[in-house]
Amino acid sequence: MTLRNRFTLISSLSFGIVSIITFGVIFFAYYDSTKIFYFEKLRNTALISAIYYLEKDELPKDRHDQIKKEYNHLIQNNRVAVYNQNNEVTFGQNLNDKNIRPFHLQAARNNKGMQFMSDNQFYYGIFYPDNQGDFVVFVKSPNDSFRSQILRLSIIMLSVLVIGLMAIYFLSRYLSKIVYKPISNVVARINKVDYNNISTAITSTHTNDEVDELIKSYNKLIGRISENVLLQQNFINYVSHEFKTPLAAISGNLEVFAQKDRTPEEYRKVAKESLDNVYEIENILNNLLLMSGMTKLESSHQQVRVDELVWKIYEKLEARAKENRSAIKIQLEVTKPALLEFPGNETLLYLALYNIVENAIKYSEDHPVTIRLLEKEGRLNIEVKDQGRGIPADDLIKISETFYRGKNVDQVKGSGIGLSLSKSIFDHHHIAMKIDSEIGVGTNVLLVFPSDV
């Protein structure tokens, strides 16, 4: 069901339900008030009938004749019955009315009045004490007029309900067309989007309504999808480039090596080069798998000594630094030992810090890499600083994106995963990472640990 049809249906049903409830209240209120009006008329008729029949002996003859003449049209003997104490009709010609029963007469005596409806007739009885005895006067009147009024009211209400439902239906259809026209326009514009370039955003209406919010949400979604598509494209380019290089080296070495017999030393050299390339591929795959499962990582935090992680990284990368004619310097400037204890995943934090320090060594340009642990505003800060080639400003804003590598990396090996993986790990641990760099001066990576740990 479309939104227009749903809107029309809901509007019609709402109008119908409200109208039925309203008409029901009006109908029953009118029904009760009209019935009360008719019974009140019968009560007056019963009182006049009592005076007419029972006060004849007490009123002057001319006065009684005047009452008889004035109310003769109202008092009809065949509709009046005056009952004595023995429940016998003494006046009037409404004899043996099966609808007037002894309990009605008794109720009239006890309650000074009695009313009811039966066989399309209104009945009203009053208790009237007189010098001749105590009497009950019952009058009746057909309810044809009453039923006719109720029928007319029912027809009018039903007609108004039907006409109102038809009017609200067509009005809802018309209004829904106006209301949902902006949504239809958005759908049409979405359908016209070139799916070869899905990053194209839809122009906002700037109306600050739900449609404008829909457009903004759509543009945000398309932006995220575009980023994912770009990420996949980069991944394909990365796989085709990064995996191709070590695989080509392995296959090339083996092809050349298989052309003739080699010395044991040559065997060992080729095996070492092949293993290095295999390890490089394995490392790339491990990083990719770790990144893909980062969002699904279950809580496995425990207290970690950050300074011990730094020393482990130092031991692991010291030889690598010497190969690059560099060195690693560690400066511990923390006076509160408690700041060095941090709840987190030790393996992930080690990997993240390792990638940061390894990058600094790669681009240190024969200068030492400084790892500084300090406290600032009650928080643990770690600075990893090198004096290498630096990162261009236009690369700096993208440097933490997956598979992205700066333009000035030259022949330095890398996959573009390490920094992105580190950022994901730090984000997972709520550790802020800031990168400052200047061409020809070096790069400084600052890690700010959270204070509420």
N, C-alpha and C positions, 0 to 999 in steps of 0.2 A: 504494500500500500504506500502510495506516494505521500509526501508531507502535506501537499495540498488536500488530498482526499482525507487524510487523517485530521487535518485542521477543520475541514468542513464537517466531518462526522462528529468530532468532539463538540464543535460549536452547536450543531443541530441537536445532539443529545443533551447538552447542557441546557439549551433553551427549552427543549421539550420537558426535561425533568423539572426545571424551575417553574415552567408554565403549569404543568400538571399539579405540582404542589400548591402553587398560588391559586389556581382555579379550584382545587379541592377545598382549600380553606375558605375561599369566597362562597363556594357552593354550599358547604355545610353551615356556614354562618348565615347565609341567606335562608337556607332551609329551616334552621331553628328559629330565626327571627320571624319568618313568615308564619310558621306553625304557632308561635307564641301569639302573633297578631290575631290569627283566626280563633284561637282558644279564648283570647281576651274579648273578642266580639261575642263569642258564645256565652261567656260569663255574664256580659252585660244583658244579653238576651234572656238568660236564665233568671237574672235578678228582676228584669222588667216583667217576665212571665209570672214570677212569684207574686209581685205586687198586683199584677193584673188579676190573678185567680184568687189569691189568699187575702187581699186587702179590700175586696169588694164590699164586705160587710162593715168596714170601718171608714171607708171614704164616702164623701157625699156623692149622690148619684150623678150629678153633673160633672164632678171631677173624674169619676171613674169612666163616664162616657167619653170625656175628653181624652183620657189616657188610652181608652180602647180605640178611639178614632185615630189618635196620633201614632200608635204603635201597632195597629192592626196588620200592617204590611210586614212588620218584624216578627210578630207572634203568630204562628200557625199551629193550630191545634194538633195537626198530624205530626208535628215535630216536637211537641212539648208533652212531658209526662210528669205529673206531680204525685209523688209517692207518699203515703201516710206511714205511720209507725209499723204497720203490718206489711209494708212493701207492696201495697195495692195502689193502683192508679186511681186517684180520686178526681183529678182534673186533667184536661187534655185528652187528645185522641191517639197518642202514641202508645197503644196498648200492646202488651205481650211482645215487647222488643227483645228478641233473644240475645242481643248484644249487651243489654243492661242486666247484669246479674246481681244476686244479693250481696256479694262481696264488694261490688262497685258502690252500692247504696250504703253499706256499712263504712266503707272508706270515706265516702262523702260526709257522713255523720261525724266520723272521728276526726277528719282533717279539715272540716268545714268546706271542702271542695274536692272534686275529682275530675280528671280529664283523661281521655284516651281516644285512640283511633281504631276503627274496625269496619270491615266491609265498605271501604271507600267513604266512610262517614267520620265526622268529628263529633265527639260526645263531650258534654261538659255538665257536671252536676254540682249543685250547691246545697248546703244545709240551711233551711230557713225555718226558724222557730216562729210560731204564730199562736194567737189566743185559741185557735181551733185545735192546736196540737203541733208537733214537730214534723216538718215535711222535708223531703228531698226533691228538688226540682231538677230534672234532666232535660236538656235540649240537645238536638242534633242538627247537623248540617252536612250536606254532601261536600266532598273535598275535590270536586271537579275543577273548580277555579284554582285551587291550590296546586293540583297536579299539572294543570295547564301552565301555570307560572313556572313551576319547576322544570317542565319539559322545554319551555321556551328558553329558560336560562341555560339548560344543558346544551340545546342546539346552538345557542349563541357562543357559549364557551368552546364547544367542539369546533365550530367554524373558525373562531379566532385562533384556536390552537393549530388547526390545519393550515390556515392562511399564514400564521406566524412561522410555522415550520418551513413552509415553502419559501417565505421571504428570507428567513435566516439562512436557508440552504443556498439560495442564489446569491445572497449578499456575502456569505462566507466564501463561496467560489470566487466572487469578484475580488473580495479583499485579499484572499489567499494569493490570487494572481499578482496583486500589487505587492503584498508582503514578501512573497518568495521570488519575486523577480530578481532582486540582487543575488540570491542564491543560485538562480538559474543562470545568471550572467557569469558567476564564479565558475559553475560547472562547465559552461561553454568555453570559458577562457582556459580552464584546466585541460579540457579536451583538445584545445588548439596548441597546447605546449609541445614543443619539439622534443621528443624523447631522446634524441641524440644530444640534446643539451638541456638536461632536466634542471640544471642550476638556475634557469631563468625564473625569476620571481614574478608573482602576480602583483600588479600595482594595487596598493592599498586604497580603500575608499575614503579613509580619514574621517569616517562618520562616528567613530568610537562606539559602535554598536556590536552586536553579536557577529554580524557578517564581517566586519572589519577584524574582529578577533579571529574569526575563521581563516581569513586571508593571512593574517600574521602567523597563525599556527601552521598553516600550510607552507608558508615560505620558510619557517624554521625547520619543518620536517624535510622539505626539499633540500634545504641547506645541509642538514645532517646526512641525507641520502647521497647528496653530491660528494660530501666528504668521504663517505664510505666507498662510493664508486671510484673516487680518485685514489683512495687507499688501495683498493683492489688493483687498479691500474698500476700504481707504484709497486705493489707486490709482484705483479706479473713481470714488470720491468726488472725488479730486483732479482727475482728468481732466474730470469733469463740471463741476467748479467752476472750476478754474484755466484750462482751455482755453476754457470758455464765456465767461469775462469778456473776454479780448482778441478772440475771434471775434465776440462780440456788439458790441464797440466798433467793429470793422472794418466789419461789415455795417451797423450803425446809421449810421455816418458816411457810408458809400457810398450808403445809401438816401436819407438827407437831402440829401446832396450832389448826387444825380442829379435832384432835383426841379426845379432851375433852374440857369441858368448862374452860374458863380462867377468871381471875380477870380483872377488868377494867384497872388496871395498866399494866397487861400483854398485853391487847388489844392495849393500847397506845404504848407500846414498840415495838410490832411487826409492827404496822402501821407506826411508825416512821422509823424503819429499812427498810421497804418496800418502803416508800416514798423516803428515801435517795438513795436507789438503782435505783428507777425510775428516780429521778433527775439526777443521774450520767449518765444513759443511754440517757436521754434527752439532757444533756450537750454535750455528745459525738456526738450525731446526729446533734445538732446545729452547732458544730464546723465543722463537715464534710460538711454540707450544705453551711456554710460560705466559706469554702475553695474551694468548687466546683464552687461557683459564684464569686470568687475573680477576675478572669480575665475578667469577664463581668461587673464588678462594674463600674457604670457610675460616672462621675465626680460630687461629692457632697461635695466638700471641702469648709471649712469656717475657719475663724481664731479661733484657739484653744489655750487656756492657758495651756501650758504643766505642769506648777507647780500645777495648780488646779487638773489636771488629777492625778498627783502623790499623792496629798492629799486625793482624792477620793479613790484611791487604798489603801492608808494607812488606811482610815476609814473602808474599806471593809475587809481587811486582818489582821487587828490588833488582833482581837479575835483569828483568826486561828494561828497567830504567838505565842500567849500566850499558846494555846493548845499544841504547839510543844516546849514549853519552850524556845521560841525565842523572838525577838523584832525587830521592824522596826525603823531604824534611817534615818532621812532625813537631808541632808546637802545641803543648797542652797548657791552656791558660784557664782552666776551670778550678775554682776554689771550693765548690760544693760538689762532693762526690755523688750526691743523689741525682744531680742533673745528668750524669753519665749512664744512669740506668733508665732504660726506656722499654715500655711494653710493646713488643712487636714480633714479627716473624724473623728470626735470626738469619735464615738462609736468604730470604728476599732482601733484607736490608744489606747483607753482605754483598749480594749481587749488584744492587743499585749503587752502593758506594764504590764497588770494584769498577763498574763501568765508568763512573765519573773520573776516578783516578787514572784508569787506563787511557781514557781519552786525553787527559792532561799530559800523560807521558808521550803519547803518540805525536802530539803537536807542540812539545816543549821546546823544540829547536835548540837542543844542547843546553838548555837551562834547567835548573832544579824545579821540582814541583813541591809546593808547600801545602801541607794539610794542617789547618789550624783549628783547634777546638777551644771555644771560648764561651763565656756566658754573657748574655746581654738582656737586660730587662727581665731577669729571672728565667730566661730560656736558654737552652743549649743551641749554639750556632756552630756549624762546621763550614769552614772555607777551604775550597780546593782551588789553588791559584797556580797558573803556569805563566811563563813569559814567552809563549810561542807566537805563532803567526796571527792569532786573533780570528774573530769571525766577523764578516761584513754585516752591516746593519740590516740589509734586506734579508740576509740568511738567519739573523738572530731570532726573528719572530717566528720562524718556521723550524728552527733547529731541533725542537723536541717532538716534531711530527714523525710518525713511523715511516721508515725507509728514506727520509729526507737527509741528504748530505750537502754540506756547503760547497760553494763553487771553487774554493781555494784549497781543497783537500789534496789535490795533485795525486801522487801515487800512493798515498797512505791508505792501507787497506781498512775497510770498514763496511758495515752492512746498513747503517742507518737505523739500527734497531736499539742499540745500547742505551742512548740517551732517552729515547721514547719509553723504553722498558723501565728505566730508572725513574722517570717522572710518574709512570703509572704506579710503581711501588711506593714512591713517596706520597702520592695522592691517597693511596690506600691507607697509609699510616698517618695522614693529615700533617705531613711535613711539607712546608713551603719550599719550593726550589726557585731561586732567582739566578739568572745568568747575565753577567755584564762582560762585555768584551770590546776590545779596541784593536784595530788592525796594526800589526807591528809591535804591540805592547803586550798583549796576552789576554787570557780569559780567566774570570773569577766566577766560580760557582758557589753560591751561598745557600746553605740548608738551614732553615729555621724550624726547630722542633716545637711542637705545641707545649703550652705551659700547663694545661690541666691534665697531666699524666700522673 
